[in-house]
Amino acid sequence: MYRLLLGLVAEVTPVVQALPPSALVADVSGSLRYFDRDPSGLARMIRTRALARNGLDVKIGIAATWALAAIASNESGPGGIRTVGATREDIEAFLYPRPVGESCTASATPRPTP
């Protein structure tokens, strides 16, 4: 299924990096004009195609950096998409309530507490 998702995202942008076992990073900046959509619109398109073609309910984080996007994808809400604005204020508002350890890891995986 992972390869199917990689192929699907590669239809939207050739700039895709696999992060096995279950994540990938895609730079869609070059695809915005081609598909005449904003990043959220492309994310909705990818989610719809993944569900329709392969039955995959994917979560997508959208942000200016891949680390912020990874954190955002872990808390995607209804619709499976979470967008973090690109301004300093947007990023600070997104990161402020999180523990420092979460903000410093790209995967934002919960850590066991002692």
DSSP file (Angstrom, degrees, kcal/mol; ACC not computed):
  #  RESIDUE AA STRUCTURE BP1 BP2  ACC     N-H-->O    O-->H-N    N-H-->O    O-->H-N    TCO  KAPPA ALPHA  PHI   PSI    X-CA   Y-CA   Z-CA
    1    1 A M     >        0   0    0      0, 0.0     4,-2.2     0, 0.0     5,-0.2   0.000 360.0 360.0 360.0 -35.0    0.0    0.0    0.0
    2    2 A Y  H  >  +     0   0    0      1,-0.2     4,-2.4     2,-0.2     5,-0.2   0.915 360.0  49.5 -60.3 -43.4    2.9    2.4    0.8
    3    3 A R  H  > S+     0   0    0      1,-0.2     4,-2.4     2,-0.2    -1,-0.2   0.865 108.0  54.4 -64.0 -35.5    4.2    2.1   -2.8
    4    4 A L  H  > S+     0   0    0      2,-0.2     4,-2.2     1,-0.2    -1,-0.2   0.915 109.3  47.6 -63.6 -42.0    0.7    2.8   -4.1
    5    5 A L  H  X S+     0   0    0     -4,-2.2     4,-2.6     2,-0.2     5,-0.2   0.909 110.2  52.0 -65.8 -41.8    0.6    6.0   -2.0
    6    6 A L  H  X S+     0   0    0     -4,-2.4     4,-2.2     1,-0.2    -2,-0.2   0.925 111.2  48.0 -58.6 -44.4    4.0    7.0   -3.2
    7    7 A G  H  X S+     0   0    0     -4,-2.4     4,-0.8     2,-0.2    -1,-0.2   0.889 110.3  51.7 -63.5 -39.8    2.9    6.6   -6.8
    8    8 A L  H >< S+     0   0    0     -4,-2.2     3,-0.8     1,-0.2     4,-0.4   0.926 111.9  45.1 -63.9 -45.6   -0.3    8.5   -6.2
    9    9 A V  H >X S+     0   0    0     -4,-2.6     4,-2.2     1,-0.2     3,-1.6   0.855 105.6  62.0 -67.8 -33.8    1.6   11.5   -4.7
   10   10 A A  H 3< S+     0   0    0     -4,-2.2    -1,-0.2     1,-0.3    -2,-0.2   0.727  94.5  63.3 -64.6 -20.3    4.1   11.3   -7.6
   11   11 A E  T << S+     0   0    0     -4,-0.8    -1,-0.3    -3,-0.8    -2,-0.2   0.725 109.8  39.7 -71.5 -20.8    1.2   12.0   -9.9
   12   12 A V  T <4 S+     0   0    0     -3,-1.6    -2,-0.2    -4,-0.4    -1,-0.2   0.819 133.1   3.0 -95.8 -39.2    0.9   15.4   -8.2
   13   13 A T     <  -     0   0    0     -4,-2.2    -1,-0.4     1,-0.1    15,-0.1  -0.992  50.9-145.5-149.6 140.2    4.6   16.3   -7.7
   14   14 A P  S    S+     0   0    0      0, 0.0     2,-1.3     0, 0.0    -4,-0.1   0.585  86.4  86.6 -79.2  -7.9    7.8   14.7   -8.7
   15   15 A V        +     0   0    0     12,-0.4    12,-2.3     2,-0.0     2,-0.4  -0.652  58.7 140.3 -96.3  80.8    9.4   16.0   -5.5
   16   16 A V  E     -A   26   0A   0     -2,-1.3     2,-0.5    10,-0.2    10,-0.2  -0.981  32.8-165.3-125.8 132.6    8.5   13.1   -3.1
   17   17 A Q  E     -A   25   0A   0      8,-3.3     8,-2.6    -2,-0.4     2,-0.3  -0.978  17.9-136.0-119.5 123.1   10.7   11.7   -0.4
   18   18 A A  E     -A   24   0A   0     -2,-0.5     6,-0.2     6,-0.2    -2,-0.0  -0.578  17.0-174.2 -76.0 135.8    9.8    8.3    1.1
   19   19 A L  E >>  -A   23   0A   0      4,-2.7     4,-1.6    -2,-0.3     3,-0.6  -0.672  38.6-122.1-126.6  73.9   10.1    8.1    4.9
   20   20 A P  T 34 S+     0   0    0      0, 0.0     4,-0.0     0, 0.0    -2,-0.0  -0.175  79.1  32.7 -58.5 150.9    9.3    4.5    5.6
   21   21 A P  T 34 S-     0   0    0      0, 0.0   -19,-0.1     0, 0.0     3,-0.0  -0.982 134.3 -18.3 -94.0 -14.6    7.5    2.8    7.0
   22   22 A S  T <4 S+     0   0    0     -3,-0.6     2,-0.3   -20,-0.0    -4,-0.0   0.271 108.1  72.6-142.1  18.4    4.4    5.0    6.8
   23   23 A A  E  <  -A   19   0A   0     -4,-1.6    -4,-2.7     2,-0.0     2,-0.3  -0.904  42.9-177.7-133.5 161.5    5.3    8.6    6.0
   24   24 A L  E     -A   18   0A   0     -2,-0.3     2,-0.4    -6,-0.2    -6,-0.2  -0.982  18.2-138.2-152.5 158.3    6.4   10.7    3.0
   25   25 A V  E     -A   17   0A   0     -8,-2.6    -8,-3.3    -2,-0.3     2,-0.4  -0.970  20.5-175.4-120.0 133.0    7.3   14.3    2.3
   26   26 A A  E     -A   16   0A   0     -2,-0.4     2,-0.8   -10,-0.2   -10,-0.2  -0.995  19.8-147.8-132.5 131.5    6.2   16.1   -0.8
   27   27 A D        +     0   0    0    -12,-2.3   -12,-0.4    -2,-0.4     3,-0.3  -0.872  21.1 173.5 -95.4 110.1    7.0   19.5   -2.1
   28   28 A V    >>  +     0   0    0     -2,-0.8     3,-1.7     1,-0.2     4,-1.0   0.309  45.3 108.4-100.8   8.7    3.9   20.7   -4.0
   29   29 A S  T 34 S+     0   0    0      1,-0.3     4,-0.4     2,-0.2     3,-0.4   0.855  82.5  47.8 -56.8 -35.8    5.1   24.3   -4.6
   30   30 A G  T 34 S+     0   0    0     -3,-0.3     4,-0.4     1,-0.2    -1,-0.3   0.604 109.3  55.1 -78.9 -10.7    5.6   23.5   -8.3
   31   31 A S  T <> S+     0   0    0     -3,-1.7     4,-2.5     2,-0.1     5,-0.3   0.596  83.5  84.1 -97.0 -13.7    2.2   21.8   -8.6
   32   32 A L  H  X>S+     0   0    0     -4,-1.0     5,-1.8    -3,-0.4     4,-0.8   0.931  97.2  38.0 -58.1 -50.2    0.0   24.6   -7.3
   33   33 A R  H  45S+     0   0    0     -4,-0.4     3,-0.3     3,-0.2    -1,-0.2   0.900 114.1  55.5 -69.7 -40.8   -0.3   26.5  -10.5
   34   34 A Y  H  45S+     0   0    0     -4,-0.4    -2,-0.2     1,-0.2    -1,-0.2   0.920 119.1  32.1 -59.4 -45.8   -0.6   23.3  -12.7
   35   35 A F  H  <5S-     0   0    0     -4,-2.5    -1,-0.2     2,-0.2    -2,-0.2   0.495 103.9-130.3 -90.2  -4.2   -3.5   22.0  -10.7
   36   36 A D  T  <5 +     0   0    0     -4,-0.8     2,-0.3    -3,-0.3    -3,-0.2   0.917  68.1 116.2  53.3  48.8   -4.9   25.5  -10.0
   37   37 A R      < -     0   0    0     -5,-1.8    -1,-0.2    -6,-0.2    -2,-0.2  -0.961  64.8-120.7-140.5 156.1   -5.2   24.7   -6.2
   38   38 A D     >  -     0   0    0     -2,-0.3     4,-2.3    -3,-0.1     3,-0.3  -0.401  48.1 -90.1 -85.2 174.0   -3.7   25.8   -3.0
   39   39 A P  H  > S+     0   0    0      0, 0.0     4,-2.4     0, 0.0     5,-0.1   0.876 129.5  51.1 -56.1 -38.8   -1.9   23.4   -0.7
   40   40 A S  H  > S+     0   0    0      2,-0.2     4,-2.4     1,-0.2     5,-0.2   0.889 108.9  51.8 -65.2 -37.8   -5.1   22.5    1.1
   41   41 A G  H  > S+     0   0    0     -3,-0.3     4,-2.0     2,-0.2    -1,-0.2   0.896 110.4  47.7 -64.7 -40.7   -6.8   21.8   -2.2
   42   42 A L  H  X S+     0   0    0     -4,-2.3     4,-2.7     2,-0.2    -2,-0.2   0.899 110.4  52.8 -65.8 -39.5   -4.0   19.5   -3.3
   43   43 A A  H  X S+     0   0    0     -4,-2.4     4,-2.8    -5,-0.2    -2,-0.2   0.920 109.4  48.5 -62.2 -43.3   -4.2   17.7    0.1
   44   44 A R  H  X S+     0   0    0     -4,-2.4     4,-2.5     1,-0.2    -1,-0.2   0.899 111.3  51.0 -62.5 -39.8   -7.9   17.2   -0.4
   45   45 A M  H  X S+     0   0    0     -4,-2.0     4,-2.5     2,-0.2    -2,-0.2   0.928 111.6  46.6 -63.1 -45.4   -7.3   15.9   -3.9
   46   46 A I  H  X S+     0   0    0     -4,-2.7     4,-2.8     2,-0.2     5,-0.2   0.929 113.2  49.2 -63.3 -45.7   -4.6   13.4   -2.7
   47   47 A R  H  X S+     0   0    0     -4,-2.8     4,-2.2     1,-0.2     5,-0.2   0.919 112.0  48.8 -59.6 -44.2   -6.8   12.2    0.2
   48   48 A T  H  X S+     0   0    0     -4,-2.5     4,-2.8     1,-0.2     5,-0.2   0.929 113.6  45.8 -63.0 -46.0   -9.8   11.7   -2.1
   49   49 A R  H  X S+     0   0    0     -4,-2.5     4,-2.9     2,-0.2     5,-0.5   0.906 111.6  52.1 -64.5 -41.6   -7.7    9.8   -4.6
   50   50 A A  H  X S+     0   0    0     -4,-2.8     6,-2.0    -5,-0.2     4,-1.7   0.904 115.0  42.2 -62.5 -40.9   -6.1    7.6   -1.9
   51   51 A L  H  X S+     0   0    0     -4,-2.2     4,-1.2     4,-0.3    -2,-0.2   0.926 118.5  44.3 -71.4 -45.0   -9.5    6.7   -0.5
   52   52 A A  H  < S+     0   0    0     -4,-2.8    -2,-0.2    -5,-0.2    -3,-0.2   0.909 123.6  33.1 -68.1 -43.0  -11.2    6.1   -3.9
   53   53 A R  H  < S+     0   0    0     -4,-2.9    -3,-0.2    -5,-0.2    -2,-0.2   0.877 138.4  11.3 -83.1 -38.8   -8.4    4.2   -5.5
   54   54 A N  H  < S-     0   0    0     -4,-1.7    -3,-0.2    -5,-0.5    -2,-0.2   0.420  91.4-115.5-126.2  -0.3   -6.8    2.2   -2.6
   55   55 A G     <  +     0   0    0     -4,-1.2     2,-0.5    -5,-0.4    -4,-0.3   0.743  64.4 148.8  69.8  21.5   -9.1    2.6    0.4
   56   56 A L        -     0   0    0     -6,-2.0     2,-1.0    -7,-0.1    -1,-0.2  -0.798  38.9-157.8 -95.4 124.8   -6.4    4.5    2.3
   57   57 A D        -     0   0    0     -2,-0.5     2,-0.2    -3,-0.1   -10,-0.1  -0.813  26.1-171.5 -98.3  92.7   -7.5    7.1    4.8
   58   58 A V        -     0   0    0     -2,-1.0     2,-0.4   -11,-0.2    -7,-0.1  -0.543  18.9-138.7 -91.3 151.7   -4.3    9.3    4.9
   59   59 A K        -     0   0    0     -2,-0.2     2,-0.4    22,-0.0    22,-0.2  -0.898  20.9-164.1-105.9 138.0   -3.5   12.1    7.2
   60   60 A I  E     -b   81   0B   0     20,-3.0    22,-2.3    -2,-0.4     2,-0.4  -0.983  10.1-164.1-130.4 131.1   -1.8   15.2    5.8
   61   61 A G  E     -b   82   0B   0     -2,-0.4     2,-0.5    20,-0.2    22,-0.2  -0.937   8.8-161.1-110.2 136.2    0.0   18.0    7.5
   62   62 A I  E     +b   83   0B   0     20,-2.8    22,-3.0    -2,-0.4     2,-0.3  -0.972  29.2 130.8-120.4 125.6    0.7   21.2    5.5
   63   63 A A        -     0   0    0     -2,-0.5    23,-0.1    20,-0.2    22,-0.1  -0.965  66.5 -96.7-161.5 172.2    3.4   23.7    6.7
   64   64 A A  S    S+     0   0    0     21,-0.3     2,-0.3    -2,-0.3    22,-0.1   0.752 108.6  38.3 -70.9 -24.6    6.4   25.7    5.5
   65   65 A T  S  > S-     0   0    0      1,-0.1     4,-2.1    -3,-0.0     5,-0.2  -0.902  81.4-123.4-125.8 156.5    8.8   23.0    6.7
   66   66 A W  H  > S+     0   0    0     -2,-0.3     4,-2.2     1,-0.2     5,-0.1   0.838 111.0  56.8 -68.0 -30.5    8.6   19.2    6.7
   67   67 A A  H  > S+     0   0    0      2,-0.2     4,-2.0     1,-0.2    -1,-0.2   0.934 109.5  44.4 -66.3 -45.2    9.1   19.0   10.5
   68   68 A L  H  > S+     0   0    0      1,-0.2     4,-2.7     2,-0.2    -2,-0.2   0.896 112.5  52.8 -64.1 -39.5    6.1   21.3   11.1
   69   69 A A  H  X S+     0   0    0     -4,-2.1     4,-2.4     2,-0.2    -1,-0.2   0.887 107.3  52.2 -63.2 -38.4    4.1   19.3    8.5
   70   70 A A  H  X S+     0   0    0     -4,-2.2     4,-1.1     2,-0.2    -1,-0.2   0.922 111.5  45.7 -64.0 -44.0    4.9   16.0   10.3
   71   71 A I  H >< S+     0   0    0     -4,-2.0     3,-0.5     1,-0.2     4,-0.5   0.926 113.2  50.7 -64.0 -44.0    3.7   17.4   13.6
   72   72 A A  H >< S+     0   0    0     -4,-2.7     3,-1.3     1,-0.2    -2,-0.2   0.872 104.2  57.5 -62.4 -38.1    0.6   18.8   12.0
   73   73 A S  H >< S+     0   0    0     -4,-2.4     3,-1.1     1,-0.3    -1,-0.2   0.812  98.1  62.1 -65.5 -27.9   -0.2   15.5   10.3
   74   74 A N  T << S+     0   0    0     -4,-1.1    -1,-0.3    -3,-0.5    -2,-0.2   0.680 112.4  36.0 -71.3 -16.1   -0.3   13.7   13.7
   75   75 A E  T <  S+     0   0    0     -3,-1.3    -1,-0.2    -4,-0.5    -2,-0.2  -0.018  79.2 153.6-126.0  31.7   -3.2   15.9   14.8
   76   76 A S    <   -     0   0    0     -3,-1.1     6,-0.2     4,-0.2     3,-0.1  -0.374  28.1-156.4 -62.0 137.6   -5.1   16.3   11.7
   77   77 A G    >   -     0   0    0      4,-0.6     3,-2.6     1,-0.3     4,-0.1   0.203  48.7 -15.2 -94.2-146.9   -8.7   16.9   12.5
   78   78 A P  T 3  S+     0   0    0      0, 0.0     3,-0.5     0, 0.0    -1,-0.3  -0.328 134.9  26.6 -56.8 134.4  -11.9   16.3   10.5
   79   79 A G  T 3  S-     0   0    0      1,-0.2     3,-0.1    -3,-0.1   -32,-0.1   0.324 115.6-101.2  90.6  -8.6  -11.0   15.7    6.9
   80   80 A G  S <  S+     0   0    0     -3,-2.6   -20,-3.0     1,-0.2     2,-0.4   0.640  89.2 111.7  72.2  15.2   -7.6   14.4    7.8
   81   81 A I  E     -b   60   0B   0     -3,-0.5    -4,-0.6   -22,-0.2     2,-0.4  -0.977  40.9-176.3-127.4 134.8   -5.8   17.6    7.0
   82   82 A R  E     -b   61   0B   0    -22,-2.3   -20,-2.8    -2,-0.4     2,-0.4  -0.993   9.5-163.3-129.7 125.0   -4.1   20.1    9.3
   83   83 A T  E     -b   62   0B   0     -2,-0.4     2,-0.5   -22,-0.2   -20,-0.2  -0.908   5.4-162.1-111.4 134.1   -2.6   23.3    7.9
   84   84 A V        -     0   0    0    -22,-3.0   -20,-0.2    -2,-0.4     7,-0.1  -0.969  27.1-122.2-111.4 124.1   -0.1   25.5    9.8
   85   85 A G        -     0   0    0     -2,-0.5   -21,-0.3     5,-0.1     9,-0.1  -0.106  13.5-125.9 -61.0 163.8    0.2   29.0    8.4
   86   86 A A  S    S+     0   0    0    -23,-0.1    -1,-0.1     4,-0.1     2,-0.1   0.544  75.8 100.0 -92.7  -8.7    3.6   30.3    7.2
   87   87 A T  S  > S-     0   0    0      1,-0.1     4,-2.4     4,-0.0     5,-0.2  -0.397  82.8-116.2 -78.2 158.5    3.8   33.5    9.3
   88   88 A R  H  > S+     0   0    0      1,-0.2     4,-2.6     2,-0.2     5,-0.2   0.887 117.4  52.7 -57.3 -40.2    5.8   33.6   12.5
   89   89 A E  H  > S+     0   0    0      2,-0.2     4,-2.5     1,-0.2    -1,-0.2   0.906 108.4  49.6 -64.6 -42.5    2.7   34.2   14.5
   90   90 A D  H  > S+     0   0    0      2,-0.2     4,-1.9     1,-0.2    -2,-0.2   0.923 113.1  46.6 -61.7 -44.8    0.9   31.2   13.0
   91   91 A I  H  X S+     0   0    0     -4,-2.4     4,-2.6     2,-0.2     5,-0.2   0.915 113.0  48.6 -66.2 -43.4    3.9   28.9   13.7
   92   92 A E  H  X S+     0   0    0     -4,-2.6     4,-2.9     1,-0.2    -1,-0.2   0.913 110.6  51.1 -63.0 -42.0    4.3   30.2   17.3
   93   93 A A  H  < S+     0   0    0     -4,-2.5    -1,-0.2     1,-0.2    -2,-0.2   0.864 112.9  46.7 -63.3 -35.1    0.5   29.7   17.9
   94   94 A F  H  < S+     0   0    0     -4,-1.9    -2,-0.2    -5,-0.2    -1,-0.2   0.910 120.9  35.9 -71.5 -43.3    0.8   26.2   16.6
   95   95 A L  H >< S+     0   0    0     -4,-2.6     3,-1.9     1,-0.2    -2,-0.2   0.778  96.9  82.5 -83.6 -27.5    3.9   25.3   18.6
   96   96 A Y  T 3< S+     0   0    0     -4,-2.9    -1,-0.2     1,-0.3    -3,-0.1   0.847  91.5  46.3 -51.6 -47.2    3.3   27.2   21.8
   97   97 A P  T 3  S+     0   0    0      0, 0.0    -1,-0.3     0, 0.0    -2,-0.1   0.572  97.8  92.1 -76.4  -4.5    1.0   24.7   23.6
   98   98 A R  S <  S-     0   0    0     -3,-1.9     2,-0.0    -4,-0.1    -3,-0.0  -0.586  84.8-104.1 -91.2 149.2    3.2   21.7   22.8
   99   99 A P    >>  -     0   0    0      0, 0.0     4,-1.7     0, 0.0     3,-0.6  -0.369  33.6-115.7 -63.0 150.0    6.0   20.3   25.0
  100  100 A V  H 3> S+     0   0    0      1,-0.2     4,-1.4     2,-0.2     5,-0.1   0.883 114.1  58.3 -56.9 -41.3    9.5   21.3   23.8
  101  101 A G  H 34 S+     0   0    0      1,-0.2     4,-0.5     2,-0.2    -1,-0.2   0.865 105.7  49.1 -59.0 -38.1   10.3   17.7   23.1
  102  102 A E  H X4 S+     0   0    0     -3,-0.6     3,-0.9     1,-0.2    -1,-0.2   0.898 110.5  50.0 -68.3 -40.6    7.4   17.3   20.7
  103  103 A S  H 3< S+     0   0    0     -4,-1.7    -1,-0.2     1,-0.2    -2,-0.2   0.719 108.6  54.0 -71.1 -20.2    8.4   20.5   18.8
  104  104 A C  T 3< S+     0   0    0     -4,-1.4     2,-0.4    -5,-0.2    -1,-0.2   0.511  96.9  74.7 -93.9  -4.9   12.0   19.3   18.5
  105  105 A T    <   -     0   0    0     -3,-0.9   -34,-0.0    -4,-0.5     3,-0.0  -0.907  67.9-148.2-111.3 136.9   11.2   16.0   16.9
  106  106 A A  S    S+     0   0    0     -2,-0.4    -1,-0.1     1,-0.2    -4,-0.0   0.850 100.5  45.9 -69.0 -33.7   10.1   15.6   13.3
  107  107 A S  S    S-     0   0    0      2,-0.1    -1,-0.2   -37,-0.1    -5,-0.1   0.745  88.6-152.1 -82.9 -21.6    8.0   12.6   13.9
  108  108 A A        +     0   0    0      1,-0.2    -6,-0.1    -6,-0.2    -2,-0.1   0.817  29.8 171.2  54.3  33.8    6.3   14.1   17.0
  109  109 A T        -     0   0    0      1,-0.1    -1,-0.2    -7,-0.0    -2,-0.1  -0.540  41.5-102.3 -74.2 137.3    5.8   10.6   18.4
  110  110 A P        -     0   0    0      0, 0.0    -1,-0.1     0, 0.0    -3,-0.0  -0.343  36.6-142.1 -59.9 138.3    4.6   10.5   22.0
  111  111 A R        -     0   0    0     -3,-0.1     2,-0.1     1,-0.0    -9,-0.0  -0.800  20.1-106.9-101.6 142.6    7.4    9.7   24.4
  112  112 A P        -     0   0    0      0, 0.0    -1,-0.0     0, 0.0     0, 0.0  -0.413  33.6-130.7 -65.3 143.2    6.9    7.5   27.4
  113  113 A T              0   0    0      1,-0.1     0, 0.0    -2,-0.1     0, 0.0  -0.772 360.0 360.0 -97.1 142.9    7.0    9.4   30.7
  114  114 A P              0   0    0      0, 0.0    -1,-0.1     0, 0.0     0, 0.0   0.512 360.0 360.0 -69.9 360.0    9.1    8.2   33.5
